[in-house]
Amino acid sequence: QVAVLESGGGSAQVGGSLRGSCAATEYTVCFYTMSWYRQSPGNEREFVAIIHGNGSTNYADSVKGRFTISHQNYAKNRVYLQMSDLKLEDTAMYYCKTDVRCVGGPYVGKRTFWGQGTQVTVSS
């Protein structure tokens, strides 16, 4: 009922920048909290950043000051993840997650949806 699509990511050198995008299916009767997680081989998926519908944000300590999550053109179902000053340890598959609360339309209540992921590779 809610599709989540990531794009962007790619490869960069240490100290470089990349930008990821995420878009969830838009319903006017739904409210979105968007977040990014990442997972590298052999590790568990970990939280990266979150943005609530009111624009408030929170970040993992490991990316604070380097990554920025923002809404795209004020659309609450679309976000960017701007990644700057990249480090080797930022290499991972990045997943977009959306917590969607609907008061009608596709359903009533709150559900969570994940995208398929976009790869970020940082090299020296």
All heavy atoms as an XYZ file, in Angstrom:
954
protein
N       0.820     -1.205      0.000
C       0.000      0.000      0.000
C       0.848      1.245      0.000
O       0.450      2.282     -0.534
C      -0.916      0.008      1.209
C      -1.924     -1.129      1.215
C      -2.016     -1.731      2.565
O      -1.018     -1.832      3.270
N      -3.209     -2.123      2.968
N       2.021      1.193      0.619
C       2.957      2.312      0.594
C       4.279      1.784      0.059
O       4.925      0.964      0.702
C       3.162      2.936      1.980
C       4.222      4.038      1.905
C       1.845      3.489      2.514
N       4.646      2.258     -1.108
C       5.930      1.880     -1.682
C       6.980      2.883     -1.246
O       6.708      4.081     -1.126
C       5.829      1.851     -3.201
N       8.180      2.403     -0.991
C       9.291      3.252     -0.579
C      10.425      3.032     -1.565
O      10.862      1.896     -1.765
C       9.756      2.904      0.846
C      10.914      3.821      1.256
C       8.601      3.032      1.821
N      10.895      4.096     -2.170
C      11.907      3.986     -3.207
C      13.091      4.885     -2.880
O      12.925      6.096     -2.725
C      11.331      4.373     -4.562
C      12.275      4.247     -5.766
C      12.707      2.799     -5.954
C      11.594      4.780     -7.016
N      14.266      4.279     -2.781
C      15.484      5.048     -2.572
C      16.202      5.230     -3.909
O      16.099      4.388     -4.804
C      16.448      4.355     -1.606
C      15.881      4.039     -0.242
C      15.585      2.571     -0.103
O      15.293      1.918     -1.130
O      15.634      2.049      1.023
N      16.965      6.308     -3.983
C      17.841      6.539     -5.127
C      19.030      7.343     -4.632
O      19.060      7.813     -3.498
C      17.109      7.274     -6.252
O      16.658      8.533     -5.809
N      20.003      7.502     -5.519
C      21.215      8.206     -5.128
C      22.214      7.238     -4.560
O      22.283      6.086     -4.986
N      22.961      7.665     -3.581
C      24.030      6.817     -3.078
C      25.161      6.775     -4.099
O      25.399      7.739     -4.827
N      25.857      5.640     -4.181
C      26.942      5.507     -5.143
C      28.288      5.410     -4.458
O      28.395      4.916     -3.337
N      29.311      5.898     -5.148
C      30.688      5.790     -4.646
C      31.306      7.166     -4.478
O      31.020      8.080     -5.255
C      31.535      4.974     -5.626
O      31.026      3.672     -5.766
N      32.153      7.288     -3.483
C      32.865      8.534     -3.234
C      34.161      8.217     -2.507
O      34.322      7.127     -1.941
C      32.012      9.493     -2.405
N      35.058      9.177     -2.525
C      36.304      9.009     -1.779
C      36.145      9.578     -0.376
O      35.215     10.351     -0.096
C      37.440      9.710     -2.511
C      37.809      9.046     -3.836
C      39.076      9.616     -4.429
O      39.281     10.832     -4.426
N      39.934      8.749     -4.962
N      37.054      9.200      0.487
C      37.057      9.730      1.856
C      37.076     11.261      1.795
O      37.847     11.852      1.042
C      38.272      9.203      2.627
C      38.405      9.923      3.969
C      38.157      7.697      2.843
N      36.189     11.850      2.576
C      36.062     13.295      2.592
C      35.077     13.842      1.588
O      34.758     15.040      1.614
N      34.591     12.989      0.713
C      33.663     13.418     -0.313
C      32.222     13.462      0.176
O      31.944     13.292      1.371
N      31.306     13.669     -0.776
C      29.892     13.813     -0.448
C      29.032     12.985     -1.394
O      29.405     12.756     -2.557
C      29.470     15.284     -0.551
O      30.180     16.085      0.357
N      27.899     12.578     -0.892
C      26.879     11.905     -1.682
C      25.519     12.334     -1.147
O      25.400     12.778     -0.003
C      27.007     10.381     -1.568
C      28.200      9.713     -2.250
C      28.286      8.253     -1.821
C      28.101      9.820     -3.759
N      24.495     12.149     -1.971
C      23.145     12.442     -1.517
C      22.210     11.310     -1.897
O      22.176     10.895     -3.062
C      22.625     13.749     -2.119
C      21.303     14.193     -1.508
C      20.872     15.540     -2.021
N      20.361     15.492     -3.383
C      19.803     16.520     -4.001
N      19.690     17.684     -3.360
N      19.368     16.400     -5.231
N      21.456     10.844     -0.938
C      20.439      9.844     -1.173
C      19.062     10.485     -1.140
O      18.849     11.484     -0.457
N      18.132      9.901     -1.883
C      16.752     10.367     -1.895
C      15.824      9.218     -1.561
O      16.125      8.060     -1.857
C      16.383     10.915     -3.279
O      17.156     12.044     -3.601
N      14.720      9.549     -0.952
C      13.730      8.533     -0.613
C      12.344      9.125     -0.823
O      12.080     10.257     -0.397
C      13.904      8.071      0.819
S      12.639      6.912      1.371
N      11.472      8.349     -1.446
C      10.106      8.787     -1.671
C       9.144      7.671     -1.305
O       9.333      6.524     -1.707
C       9.908      9.191     -3.126
N       8.127      8.018     -0.532
C       7.077      7.070     -0.175
C       5.797      7.481     -0.880
O       5.579      8.666     -1.159
C       6.861      7.068      1.331
N       4.956      6.512     -1.161
C       3.677      6.788     -1.822
C       2.928      7.857     -1.044
O       2.816      7.784      0.178
C       2.827      5.522     -1.901
O       3.581      4.476     -2.499
C       1.575      5.773     -2.722
N       2.414      8.836     -1.764
C       1.750      9.959     -1.110
C       0.254      9.729     -0.974
O      -0.429      9.396     -1.948
C       2.000     11.245     -1.887
C       1.365     12.471     -1.253
C       1.617     13.727     -2.041
O       2.115     13.624     -3.180
O       1.325     14.830     -1.534
N      -0.232      9.909      0.255
C      -1.661      9.929      0.528
C      -1.939     11.169      1.365
O      -1.252     11.412      2.361
C      -2.114      8.689      1.311
C      -1.999      7.384      0.566
C      -0.906      6.538      0.767
C      -2.972      6.987     -0.335
C      -0.786      5.335      0.094
C      -2.865      5.776     -1.012
C      -1.778      4.968     -0.789
O      -1.671      3.768     -1.464
N      -2.955     11.926      0.980
C      -3.230     13.162      1.706
C      -3.766     12.896      3.109
O      -3.740     13.790      3.951
C      -4.229     14.027      0.925
O      -5.423     13.265      0.694
C      -3.643     14.443     -0.416
N      -4.240     11.683      3.355
C      -4.800     11.361      4.669
C      -3.805     10.635      5.559
O      -4.175     10.049      6.579
C      -6.081     10.510      4.525
C      -7.189     11.320      3.888
C      -5.787      9.232      3.718
N      -2.540     10.644      5.154
C      -1.501      9.949      5.915
C      -0.416     10.918      6.367
O      -0.184     11.945      5.734
C      -0.863      8.835      5.072
S      -2.011      7.533      4.582
N       0.245     10.532      7.464
C       1.294     11.345      8.052
C       2.560     10.503      8.138
O       2.508      9.343      8.523
C       0.873     11.828      9.436
C      -0.432     12.580      9.419
C      -1.628     11.904      9.575
C      -0.454     13.942      9.211
C      -2.830     12.584      9.532
C      -1.654     14.625      9.167
C      -2.848     13.937      9.321
N       3.692     11.110      7.802
C       4.917     10.351      7.584
C       6.033     10.760      8.552
O       6.295     11.936      8.755
C       5.424     10.590      6.159
C       4.452     10.177      5.082
C       3.386     11.000      4.727
C       4.595      8.960      4.426
C       2.493     10.617      3.750
C       3.701      8.577      3.437
C       2.652      9.414      3.111
O       1.766      9.032      2.135
N       6.691      9.749      9.099
C       7.977      9.932      9.753
C       8.982      9.142      8.933
O       8.804      7.945      8.719
C       7.960      9.425     11.197
O       7.024     10.191     11.951
C       9.341      9.543     11.826
N      10.015      9.830      8.459
C      10.973      9.220      7.541
C      12.320      9.053      8.231
O      12.779      9.957      8.940
C      11.141     10.100      6.300
C       9.851     10.470      5.596
S       9.078      9.116      4.743
C      10.173      8.933      3.327
N      12.973      7.942      7.986
C      14.275      7.727      8.593
C      15.172      6.907      7.672
O      14.699      6.269      6.738
C      14.145      7.047      9.958
O      13.390      5.857      9.864
N      16.447      6.962      7.953
C      17.449      6.183      7.243
C      18.169      5.258      8.226
O      18.477      5.663      9.358
C      18.483      7.093      6.577
C      17.986      7.834      5.380
C      17.412      9.073      5.356
C      18.043      7.399      4.015
N      17.108      9.425      4.063
C      17.495      8.424      3.221
C      18.528      6.246      3.379
C      17.395      8.330      1.823
C      18.433      6.155      1.991
C      17.875      7.192      1.237
N      18.414      4.062      7.749
C      19.219      3.083      8.471
C      20.304      2.592      7.513
O      20.229      2.803      6.306
C      18.355      1.900      8.913
C      17.454      2.196     10.086
C      16.339      3.032      9.956
C      17.702      1.637     11.342
C      15.519      3.316     11.030
C      16.888      1.907     12.421
C      15.792      2.740     12.254
O      14.981      3.009     13.331
N      21.307      1.933      8.050
C      22.332      1.355      7.202
C      22.798      0.029      7.773
O      22.711     -0.222      8.977
C      23.514      2.315      7.031
C      24.313      2.568      8.295
C      25.365      3.648      8.039
N      26.189      3.898      9.222
C      27.088      4.862      9.301
N      27.297      5.680      8.260
N      27.801      5.015     10.406
N      23.317     -0.785      6.869
C      23.810     -2.098      7.276
C      25.014     -2.454      6.424
O      24.949     -2.438      5.194
C      22.716     -3.158      7.112
C      23.095     -4.518      7.646
C      21.916     -5.470      7.669
O      20.926     -5.284      6.959
N      21.996     -6.497      8.504
N      26.111     -2.772      7.079
C      27.312     -3.237      6.385
C      27.460     -4.733      6.630
O      26.896     -5.269      7.594
C      28.543     -2.469      6.880
O      28.659     -2.563      8.276
N      28.201     -5.414      5.782
C      28.324     -6.873      5.897
C      28.796     -7.303      7.277
O      29.765     -6.762      7.818
C      29.357     -7.203      4.815
C      29.198     -6.132      3.806
C      28.886     -4.895      4.585
N      28.092     -8.249      7.830
C      28.454     -8.791      9.132
C      27.950     -7.997     10.309
O      28.190     -8.384     11.460
N      27.275     -6.902     10.038
C      26.776     -6.047     11.115
C      25.253     -5.952     11.079
O      24.625     -6.210     10.054
C      27.381     -4.644     11.005
C      28.870     -4.650     11.242
O      29.372     -5.260     12.187
N      29.613     -3.978     10.375
N      24.691     -5.559     12.199
C      23.253     -5.362     12.252
C      22.887     -4.012     11.630
O      23.718     -3.100     11.551
C      22.777     -5.422     13.705
C      22.937     -6.782     14.348
C      22.300     -6.846     15.722
O      21.844     -5.812     16.227
O      22.261     -7.952     16.299
N      21.641     -3.931     11.216
C      21.158     -2.656     10.685
C      21.137     -1.627     11.819
O      20.685     -1.907     12.924
C      19.762     -2.846     10.088
C      19.271     -1.689      9.254
C      17.983     -2.039      8.525
N      18.185     -3.111      7.552
C      17.266     -3.496      6.664
N      16.073     -2.872      6.634
N      17.501     -4.479      5.836
N      21.640     -0.431     11.512
C      21.710      0.594     12.541
C      21.043      1.880     12.095
O      21.015      2.224     10.908
C      23.175      0.881     12.916
C      24.019      1.449     11.787
C      25.427      1.804     12.252
O      25.797      1.517     13.401
O      26.170      2.396     11.421
N      20.534      2.606     13.064
C      19.877      3.882     12.819
C      20.884      4.927     12.360
O      22.004      4.995     12.868
C      19.194      4.339     14.111
C      18.737      5.760     14.105
C      17.596      6.127     13.437
C      19.472      6.743     14.767
C      17.174      7.442     13.423
C      19.065      8.056     14.772
C      17.913      8.402     14.095
N      20.456      5.773     11.406
C      21.314      6.853     10.917
C      20.698      8.213     11.223
O      21.323      9.067     11.859
C      21.566      6.731      9.403
C      22.365      7.930      8.883
C      22.303      5.435      9.082
N      19.459      8.416     10.767
C      18.836      9.728     10.930
C      17.328      9.594     10.803
O      16.835      8.660     10.168
C      19.362     10.704      9.881
N      16.612     10.547     11.399
C      15.160     10.558     11.344
C      14.664     11.987     11.220
O      15.280     12.917     11.748
C      14.552      9.875     12.589
C      13.041      9.706     12.453
C      14.890     10.659     13.848
C      12.430      8.812     13.539
N      13.548     12.150     10.481
C      12.886     13.450     10.408
C      11.389     13.235     10.596
O      10.779     12.390      9.934
C      13.196     14.184      9.082
C      12.583     15.590      9.100
C      12.739     13.403      7.860
C      13.135     16.487      7.974
N      10.832     13.972     11.509
C       9.409     13.875     11.794
C       8.634     14.837     10.895
O       9.211     15.703     10.247
C       9.167     14.181     13.264
C       9.855     13.227     14.181
N       9.308     12.022     14.529
C      11.058     13.298     14.805
C      10.148     11.389     15.348
N      11.222     12.137     15.525
N       7.313     14.700     10.912
C       6.484     15.542     10.064
C       6.621     17.023     10.357
O       6.457     17.854      9.460
N       6.955     17.349     11.598
C       7.118     18.765     11.958
C       8.508     19.292     11.630
O       8.827     20.433     11.931
C       6.817     18.980     13.439
C       7.764     18.220     14.359
O       8.710     17.585     13.901
N       7.516     18.276     15.658
N       9.326     18.434     11.035
C      10.663     18.846     10.626
C      11.756     18.607     11.652
O      12.935     18.837     11.367
N      11.408     18.151     12.837
C      12.433     17.878     13.837
C      13.250     16.664     13.417
O      12.728     15.733     12.809
C      11.815     17.652     15.207
O      10.981     16.521     15.195
N      14.528     16.691     13.741
C      15.452     15.653     13.289
C      16.269     15.093     14.447
O      16.408     15.722     15.497
C      16.420     16.193     12.224
O      17.158     17.301     12.786
C      15.678     16.667     10.990
N      16.828     13.911     14.215
C      17.740     13.322     15.178
C      18.721     12.460     14.391
O      18.371     11.910     13.334
C      16.990     12.477     16.206
C      17.847     12.165     17.406
O      18.825     12.866     17.681
N      17.483     11.131     18.139
N      19.939     12.329     14.913
C      20.995     11.621     14.200
C      21.750     10.669     15.116
O      21.857     10.901     16.321
C      22.010     12.617     13.619
C      21.424     13.575     12.627
C      20.902     14.800     13.039
C      21.388     13.259     11.269
C      20.357     15.682     12.123
C      20.850     14.135     10.345
C      20.329     15.343     10.778
O      19.794     16.215      9.861
N      22.291      9.635     14.526
C      23.229      8.785     15.249
C      24.491      9.592     15.526
O      24.884     10.452     14.719
C      23.575      7.555     14.410
N      25.123      9.319     16.647
C      26.336     10.055     17.003
C      27.412      9.935     15.923
O      28.182     10.872     15.694
C      26.882      9.555     18.334
C      26.022      9.979     19.510
O      25.224     10.930     19.359
O      26.136      9.358     20.576
N      27.460      8.802     15.254
C      28.512      8.544     14.275
C      28.407      9.430     13.034
O      29.388      9.572     12.292
C      28.491      7.076     13.843
O      27.225      6.745     13.289
N      27.229     10.007     12.786
C      27.052     10.842     11.593
C      26.701     12.283     11.927
O      26.615     13.125     11.015
C      25.971     10.254     10.652
C      26.278      8.807     10.314
C      24.577     10.391     11.263
N      26.516     12.569     13.198
C      26.115     13.912     13.596
C      27.155     14.936     13.139
O      28.349     14.746     13.319
C      25.939     13.952     15.108
C      25.091     15.095     15.623
C      24.786     14.885     17.109
C      23.903     13.682     17.352
N      23.530     13.527     18.779
N      26.660     16.009     12.527
C      27.553     17.039     12.017
C      28.046     16.775     10.607
O      28.632     17.664      9.979
N      27.825     15.579     10.093
C      28.268     15.233      8.741
C      27.100     14.938      7.803
O      27.182     15.193      6.606
C      29.196     14.019      8.775
C      30.447     14.219      9.612
C      31.425     13.046      9.457
N      30.866     11.784      9.903
C      30.683     10.725      9.110
N      30.996     10.794      7.830
N      30.186      9.605      9.600
N      26.038     14.344      8.336
C      24.872     13.986      7.539
C      23.712     14.920      7.890
O      23.567     15.332      9.043
C      24.436     12.549      7.830
C      25.359     11.491      7.287
C      26.644     11.772      6.871
C      24.926     10.169      7.208
C      27.487     10.790      6.382
C      25.753      9.173      6.718
C      27.038      9.485      6.309
N      22.876     15.177      6.876
C      21.694     16.002      7.091
C      20.502     15.363      6.398
O      20.564     15.060      5.196
C      21.897     17.422      6.528
O      23.036     18.024      7.149
C      20.657     18.279      6.789
N      19.436     15.177      7.148
C      18.190     14.674      6.581
C      17.230     15.856      6.449
O      17.144     16.705      7.345
C      17.589     13.543      7.450
C      16.400     12.890      6.751
C      17.228     14.030      8.844
C      15.913     11.613      7.439
N      16.523     15.913      5.325
C      15.615     17.034      5.101
C      14.464     16.599      4.210
O      14.579     15.631      3.448
C      16.356     18.200      4.455
O      16.898     17.821      3.194
N      13.365     17.332      4.310
C      12.241     17.091      3.412
C      12.549     17.704      2.044
O      13.211     18.739      1.944
C      10.959     17.724      3.971
C      10.400     17.005      5.152
N      10.123     17.625      6.347
C      10.059     15.702      5.313
C       9.629     16.742      7.196
N       9.585     15.564      6.594
N      12.024     17.074      1.011
C      12.186     17.597     -0.342
C      11.039     18.547     -0.642
O       9.883     18.132     -0.713
C      12.179     16.452     -1.363
C      13.328     15.485     -1.214
C      13.295     14.397     -2.277
O      12.774     14.603     -3.376
N      13.854     13.239     -1.968
N      11.350     19.806     -0.814
C      10.339     20.796     -1.193
C       9.128     20.760     -0.259
O       7.980     20.836     -0.710
C       9.879     20.567     -2.640
C      11.008     20.729     -3.625
O      11.854     21.613     -3.490
N      11.041     19.860     -4.623
N       9.410     20.572      1.005
C       8.384     20.570      2.056
C       7.451     19.357      1.981
O       6.482     19.294      2.726
C       7.555     21.857      2.018
C       8.402     23.095      2.124
C       8.678     23.871      0.998
C       8.964     23.474      3.344
C       9.476     24.993      1.089
C       9.762     24.597      3.434
C      10.013     25.350      2.307
O      10.808     26.475      2.396
N       7.726     18.417      1.104
C       6.907     17.205      1.007
C       7.286     16.269      2.141
O       8.441     15.871      2.265
C       7.122     16.518     -0.335
N       6.319     15.883      2.950
C       6.625     15.085      4.138
C       6.899     13.633      3.789
O       7.391     12.887      4.650
C       5.460     15.189      5.128
C       5.126     16.626      5.495
C       6.304     17.324      6.123
C       6.093     18.810      6.330
N       4.970     19.181      7.099
N       6.568     13.204      2.563
C       6.795     11.825      2.160
C       8.056     11.664      1.305
O       8.311     10.586      0.763
C       5.587     11.298      1.377
C       5.364     12.067      0.088
O       5.347     13.294      0.086
N       5.176     11.353     -1.020
N       8.836     12.723      1.169
C      10.068     12.678      0.378
C      11.193     13.330      1.163
O      11.015     14.427      1.700
C       9.876     13.419     -0.944
C       8.833     12.796     -1.862
C       8.609     13.661     -3.094
N       7.643     13.069     -4.012
C       7.976     12.282     -5.026
N       9.239     12.002     -5.259
N       7.049     11.778     -5.806
N      12.337     12.643      1.218
C      13.450     13.175      1.991
C      14.768     13.000      1.243
O      14.899     12.135      0.363
C      13.580     12.506      3.375
C      12.371     12.795      4.234
C      13.806     10.999      3.241
N      15.707     13.849      1.614
C      17.090     13.699      1.194
C      17.919     13.264      2.396
O      17.600     13.597      3.538
C      17.670     15.024      0.704
C      17.125     15.535     -0.596
C      16.511     16.781     -0.676
C      17.254     14.792     -1.765
C      16.035     17.274     -1.882
C      16.774     15.274     -2.974
C      16.157     16.511     -3.019
O      15.688     16.996     -4.212
N      18.999     12.565      2.124
C      20.054     12.353      3.115
C      21.342     12.857      2.487
O      21.905     12.212      1.595
C      20.191     10.879      3.506
C      21.254     10.616      4.571
C      20.826     11.220      5.919
C      21.539      9.126      4.725
N      21.763     14.029      2.907
C      23.014     14.603      2.427
C      24.145     14.083      3.289
O      24.135     14.274      4.506
C      22.961     16.133      2.485
C      24.232     16.807      2.009
C      24.497     16.596      0.537
O      23.591     16.720     -0.286
N      25.735     16.268      0.189
N      25.102     13.426      2.664
C      26.220     12.815      3.383
C      27.505     13.528      2.998
O      27.876     13.529      1.821
C      26.302     11.324      3.024
C      25.064     10.537      3.411
S      25.056      8.841      2.779
C      24.440      9.128      1.111
N      28.156     14.143      3.957
C      29.377     14.896      3.708
C      30.503     14.370      4.588
O      30.252     13.658      5.557
C      29.140     16.377      3.991
O      28.074     16.889      3.209
N      31.728     14.757      4.211
C      32.904     14.312      4.963
C      32.852     12.802      5.193
O      33.020     12.314      6.321
C      32.998     15.061      6.293
C      34.310     14.828      7.004
O      35.298     14.446      6.340
O      34.359     15.005      8.244
N      32.608     12.087      4.125
C      32.421     10.640      4.221
C      33.671      9.941      4.733
O      34.812     10.336      4.430
C      32.019     10.082      2.862
C      30.568     10.374      2.461
C      30.363     10.150      0.964
C      29.612      9.516      3.256
N      33.443      8.865      5.485
C      34.515      8.057      6.042
C      34.370      6.625      5.521
O      33.295      6.221      5.070
C      34.443      8.072      7.565
C      34.513      9.461      8.169
C      34.395      9.399      9.680
C      34.496     10.805     10.280
N      34.415     10.777     11.762
N      35.460      5.884      5.614
C      35.413      4.504      5.149
C      34.300      3.720      5.847
O      33.635      2.883      5.227
C      36.754      3.824      5.398
C      37.933      4.328      4.586
C      39.224      3.646      5.047
C      37.726      4.078      3.093
N      34.089      4.004      7.110
C      33.095      3.261      7.880
C      31.655      3.641      7.521
O      30.713      3.052      8.043
C      33.324      3.451      9.388
C      33.447      4.889      9.828
C      34.897      5.356      9.910
O      35.719      4.971      9.039
O      35.199      6.107     10.869
N      31.474      4.606      6.638
C      30.132      4.919      6.154
C      29.689      3.965      5.048
O      28.520      3.982      4.643
C      30.075      6.360      5.628
C      30.262      7.392      6.722
O      29.749      7.179      7.837
O      30.934      8.406      6.460
N      30.609      3.160      4.562
C      30.267      2.195      3.524
C      29.228      1.207      4.052
O      29.433      0.557      5.076
C      31.523      1.427      3.073
O      32.428      2.343      2.447
C      31.149      0.326      2.090
N      28.102      1.121      3.355
C      26.999      0.264      3.792
C      25.872      0.337      2.777
O      25.877      1.193      1.878
C      26.476      0.705      5.154
N      24.904     -0.554      2.943
C      23.644     -0.423      2.237
C      22.757      0.472      3.088
O      22.598      0.226      4.288
C      22.993     -1.786      2.045
C      21.703     -1.741      1.239
S      22.000     -1.408     -0.501
C      22.532     -3.030     -1.039
N      22.224      1.517      2.482
C      21.386      2.463      3.197
C      19.918      2.213      2.862
O      19.537      2.145      1.691
C      21.780      3.892      2.823
C      23.042      4.351      3.512
C      24.279      3.785      3.184
C      23.012      5.309      4.519
C      25.436      4.169      3.837
C      24.176      5.707      5.163
C      25.373      5.136      4.822
O      26.522      5.517      5.473
N      19.126      2.091      3.916
C      17.698      1.786      3.765
C      16.854      2.946      4.277
O      17.133      3.499      5.344
C      17.330      0.536      4.555
C      18.003     -0.717      4.087
C      19.220     -1.121      4.636
C      17.435     -1.507      3.084
C      19.848     -2.279      4.202
C      18.057     -2.666      2.656
C      19.259     -3.049      3.210
O      19.877     -4.188      2.777
N      15.813      3.248      3.529
C      14.844      4.246      3.961
C      13.676      3.526      4.628
O      13.165      2.519      4.119
C      14.357      5.055      2.769
S      13.183      6.364      3.182
N      13.269      4.058      5.744
C      12.128      3.503      6.480
C      11.101      4.614      6.665
O      11.457      5.759      6.930
C      12.598      3.003      7.839
C      11.504      2.597      8.799
C      12.082      2.367     10.183
C      11.022      2.288     11.237
N      11.574      2.229     12.607
N       9.837      4.266      6.509
C       8.801      5.239      6.774
C       7.742      4.661      7.694
O       7.260      3.546      7.479
C       8.175      5.773      5.472
O       7.163      6.737      5.795
C       7.550      4.663      4.646
N       7.436      5.387      8.733
C       6.329      5.067      9.625
C       5.157      5.932      9.193
O       5.247      7.159      9.233
C       6.711      5.355     11.076
C       7.859      4.488     11.545
O       7.708      3.257     11.526
O       8.909      5.042     11.921
N       4.106      5.301      8.748
C       2.992      6.012      8.137
C       1.729      5.805      8.954
O       1.271      4.674      9.140
C       2.748      5.541      6.690
C       1.710      6.431      6.018
C       4.055      5.540      5.902
N       1.179      6.893      9.430
C      -0.085      6.854     10.171
C      -1.167      7.440      9.254
O      -1.056      8.576      8.799
C       0.001      7.664     11.458
C      -1.288      7.656     12.270
C      -1.062      8.325     13.630
N      -0.705      9.727     13.487
C      -1.578     10.700     13.375
N      -2.876     10.428     13.358
N      -1.170     11.961     13.261
N      -2.181      6.628      8.999
C      -3.257      7.048      8.098
C      -4.578      7.112      8.848
O      -4.846      6.255      9.708
C      -3.379      6.100      6.910
S      -1.917      6.066      5.835
N      -5.381      8.078      8.490
C      -6.718      8.215      9.083
C      -7.784      7.836      8.071
O      -8.969      8.042      8.312
C      -6.940      9.659      9.590
C      -5.950      9.987     10.708
C      -6.814     10.665      8.451
N      -7.378      7.238      6.993
C      -8.267      6.763      5.939
C      -7.419      6.353      4.764
O      -6.227      6.107      4.915
N      -8.012      6.288      3.595
C      -7.248      5.928      2.409
C      -6.841      4.471      2.442
O      -7.706      3.599      2.513
N      -5.528      4.171      2.399
C      -5.102      2.773      2.316
C      -5.428      1.965      3.570
O      -5.603      0.745      3.483
C      -3.596      2.889      2.109
C      -3.228      4.212      2.706
C      -4.396      5.097      2.431
N      -5.459      2.576      4.734
C      -5.758      1.884      5.987
C      -5.927      2.921      7.093
O      -5.644      4.099      6.896
C      -4.642      0.888      6.345
C      -3.260      1.494      6.432
C      -2.820      2.127      7.591
C      -2.397      1.453      5.336
C      -1.567      2.709      7.662
C      -1.143      2.026      5.396
C      -0.740      2.642      6.560
O       0.514      3.222      6.626
N      -6.361      2.455      8.244
C      -6.451      3.319      9.427
C      -5.504      2.761     10.463
O      -5.574      1.579     10.808
C      -7.888      3.372      9.974
C      -7.929      4.161     11.282
C      -8.824      3.988      8.944
N      -4.627      3.594     10.932
C      -3.654      3.145     11.912
C      -2.238      3.484     11.465
O      -2.037      4.323     10.591
N      -1.242      2.831     12.083
C       0.163      3.102     11.798
C       0.855      1.835     11.323
O       0.715      0.781     11.943
C       0.858      3.635     13.058
C       2.318      3.992     12.853
C       2.931      4.515     14.149
C       4.415      4.804     13.998
N       5.019      5.300     15.254
N       1.614      1.962     10.252
C       2.387      0.846      9.724
C       3.773      1.323      9.324
O       3.981      2.506      9.090
C       1.665      0.205      8.529
C       0.307     -0.377      8.877
C      -0.340     -1.086      7.705
N      -1.697     -1.519      8.045
C      -2.495     -2.158      7.193
N      -2.089     -2.443      5.981
N      -3.712     -2.508      7.593
N       4.681      0.386      9.211
C       6.069      0.676      8.855
C       6.414      0.007      7.535
O       6.060     -1.159      7.315
C       7.024      0.187      9.958
O       6.752      0.908     11.155
C       8.474      0.407      9.553
N       7.119      0.749      6.689
C       7.511      0.232      5.378
C       8.994      0.525      5.149
O       9.505      1.565      5.578
C       6.685      0.881      4.267
C       5.201      0.678      4.425
C       4.443      1.564      5.162
C       4.574     -0.418      3.852
C       3.076      1.381      5.327
C       3.216     -0.615      4.002
C       2.461      0.288      4.747
N       9.663     -0.383      4.455
C      11.091     -0.243      4.140
C      11.306     -0.231      2.637
O      10.587     -0.895      1.888
C      11.876     -1.417      4.718
C      11.976     -1.445      6.209
C      11.088     -1.998      7.077
C      13.046     -0.912      7.008
N      11.532     -1.839      8.365
C      12.730     -1.184      8.350
C      14.229     -0.236      6.717
C      13.558     -0.809      9.411
C      15.063      0.130      7.768
C      14.718     -0.148      9.091
N      12.327      0.497      2.215
C      12.765      0.422      0.838
C      13.733     -0.724      0.640
O      14.083     -1.431      1.589
N      14.175     -0.876     -0.605
C      15.071     -1.981     -0.955
C      16.538     -1.661     -0.665
O      17.361     -2.576     -0.651
C      14.906     -2.317     -2.434
C      13.534     -2.885     -2.773
C      13.270     -4.184     -2.041
O      14.054     -5.124     -2.108
N      12.173     -4.251     -1.311
N      16.846     -0.415     -0.460
C      18.213     -0.029     -0.119
C      18.981      0.539     -1.295
O      18.701      0.228     -2.454
N      19.960      1.377     -0.969
C      20.868      1.925     -1.975
C      22.285      1.851     -1.406
O      22.516      2.172     -0.233
C      20.477      3.368     -2.348
O      21.332      3.844     -3.381
C      20.563      4.322     -1.164
N      23.216      1.417     -2.230
C      24.576      1.174     -1.754
C      25.388      2.459     -1.727
O      25.369      3.247     -2.682
C      25.275      0.151     -2.656
C      26.700     -0.162     -2.271
C      26.808     -0.900     -0.940
O      25.970     -1.753     -0.631
N      27.834     -0.569     -0.152
N      26.106      2.649     -0.639
C      27.083      3.736     -0.512
C      28.439      3.103     -0.248
O      28.591      2.314      0.692
C      26.704      4.690      0.635
C      27.852      5.661      0.929
C      25.434      5.450      0.292
N      29.397      3.427     -1.095
C      30.744      2.885     -0.961
C      31.745      4.032     -0.888
O      31.778      4.885     -1.777
C      31.091      1.973     -2.140
O      30.140      0.907     -2.212
C      32.487      1.382     -1.974
N      32.537      4.041      0.167
C      33.544      5.075      0.359
C      34.915      4.425      0.281
O      35.163      3.417      0.957
C      33.362      5.784      1.707
C      34.378      6.929      1.858
C      31.944      6.314      1.848
N      35.773      5.009     -0.531
C      37.109      4.436     -0.724
C      38.177      5.480     -0.429
O      37.937      6.689     -0.485
C      37.268      3.919     -2.150
O      37.070      4.968     -3.070
N      39.364      4.981     -0.140
C      40.486      5.889      0.191
C      41.256      6.279     -1.056
O      41.047      5.739     -2.132
C      41.421      5.199      1.188
O      41.895      3.998      0.633
